[in-house]
Amino acid sequence: MKTENIQDIYELTPLQHGILFHSLYAPETAVYFVQLCYSLRGNLDAIAFERAWQAVVDRQTILRTAFYWEDLEKPLQVVNKNVTIVLQQYDWRGKTTEEQKLQLQDFLESDRVKGFDFSLAPLMRLFLIRCANDFYYFIWSKHHLILDGWSTALVLKEVVEIYQALEQGQEFPLVSKTDYKNYIKWLQKQDSSQTEVFWRQILSDFKTPTSLKSIECDRVSEREKKYESQSIKLSQKITEKLQAFARTHKLTLNTIVQGAWAILLGRYSGQEDIIFGVTVSGRPTDLFGAETMVGMFINTLPIRVKLNGERHLLSWLVELQNQQLVIRQYQHSSLVDIQSWSEVSKGLPLLESIFVFENYPIDEKLKIEQKSLEIQNISTFDRSNYPLTISVIPSVELEIAIAYDGERFESATINRVLGHFQTLLEQMSENSEVSLKDLIFLTTAEQHQLLIEWNDTKTEYPQNKCVHQLFEEQVEKTPDAIAVVFEEQQLTYKELNDRANRLAHHLQTLGVKPEMLVGICLKRSLEMVIGLLGILKAGGAYLPLDPEYPQERLAFVLSDAKANILLTQQALLDKLLHQKEKIVCIDTQWREISQQSDRNP
């Protein structure tokens, strides 16, 4: 660090602390690396474009900031007086369009692998790739430590304004700005005496993180670990219905979509008391210039939602929105501190999913007013340390994107989740008084599969063969395959057949004949399956009896059915000692039974 180039030094925000920790902990994952790729079509003045970026870097302190932590009591951010930003340029005009697209993907990935040295400003890189005389790819790679989504939009807006001024030979049309340092100072002055009390109260008695197991892969993927994303856009009609629903009931669109995720999370986890993360803007209303300040302001906080199925949707959403308003009073709390105040066991994450509502001032202002150049965002790479990130982008067609850990979630599963989102939001927009339990999230196709396809179990069976004969045929085909499993025990087809045969021969010595009823009162076990097959092989018919029935009920059923033999276990004899039937204990009498032949009767 060259001290003569230092302009300022100050502490990190709570979220910057967390981002720095995760970035240093797993640098190979490109966590919190943000990469924006744009297409530029038209007449671009590359020199003016680079000068515009340099002007913004000169103007915004956060873009000249580096981070230091080694041998320090706590990490610090250091603002440099002067930092040069270089627009690295490439010419791919000699390649075909298809070759350019393939090379672009390789280029983006190789750039992500490079990461950033946090002690060297700027924590961003710019690339301009010329593909045709009037077509370019522009890539802006940056780290989340310096910019959130709102600030990203502000920086782009400034670059566009300065570029236009340079092209037209005008002065930079920039208004006065407030430095990021002012936000750090404001943050340090906040009274946090009630913060711990608030979060302990909010998280009281919540001990287990809300699980995503039901939608995770059955086993860890052997693929290279990747962070992937999928998205859907709701139709303009559905979007307008949601907006009208929000206006009518004085709700925000954020609350409605956040509520939909809470309901889905409850259904997936099977829990009525859930927690997930939400991002807050972090821009204080009482700090002058906060709306136009550039830096890292957002924070991630837990929101706890109770899902009583009897609650009506509207009143529940109103309560959810009020809860968000209360939480905003503590929006600058450190998530690390919040987790330490919770009752969730150490080593377990408090949050498995986060919800982001991207209401940024980016809109159409990014487009250069001159028709000579058209800018369009074609891809975004942005990875957090959370397994699942739900992002909502309000527009004419509401967009919902899910970024996910490719090792834990299958792409097909995420596609279904997006379908559930759409189905649920459509219902929510149509009926404000529906009970939460009556909201259906399955898509039409899934409902048809569940109710029609999976219940279409009709099949043809041989009319001249019994069940035990079909089983014996399977024994011939796969004698060593596992046929039945109970807890830690298992039997192959041959082992099960041999035991059932011995029991069948034993029952025949007791007088079991075709169509004779044999009572069977067994706890769930391997013996139950052996018993059922053994009775059938002996030629009898089984009469199932629940061991949980009262003694009088068991006696009545046996008497009424005129079953003369009862198959059971030693542990159930107390209930059955007074029965008149011949009792066979399949467990304690097995030594005697095992003397019989193992051949099919």
Secondary structure, DSSP 4 states (H G I P E B T S, - for coil): --GGGEEEEEEPPHHHHHHHHHHHH-GGGTTTEEEEEEEEEE---HHHHHHHHHHHHHH-GGGGEEEE-TTSSS-EEEEES-----EEEEE-TTS-HHHHHHHHHHHHHHHHHH---TTSS-SEEEEEEEEETTEEEEEEEEETTT--HHHHHHHHHHHHHHHHHHHTT----------HHHHHHHHHTS--TTHHHHHHHHTTT--SPPP-GGGS-SS---SPP-EEEEEEE--HHHHHHHHHHHHHTT--HHHHHHHHHHHHHHHHHT-SEEEEEEEE----TTSTTGGG--S---EEEEEEEE--TTSBHHHHHHHHHHHHHHHHTTTT--HHHHHHHSSSPTTS-S-SEEEEE---TTTGGGS-SSTTEEEEEEEEEE--SSSEEEEEE-SSS-EEEEEEETTTS-HHHHHHHHHHHHHHHHHHHH-TT-BGGG---S-HHHHHIIIIITT-------TT--HHHHHHHHHHH-TTSEEEEETTEEEEHHHHHHHHHHHHHHHHHTT--TT-EEEE---SSHHHHHHHHHHHHTT-EEEE--TTS-HHHHHHHHHHHT--EEEE-GGGHHHHTT--SEEEETTTTHHHHTTS--S--
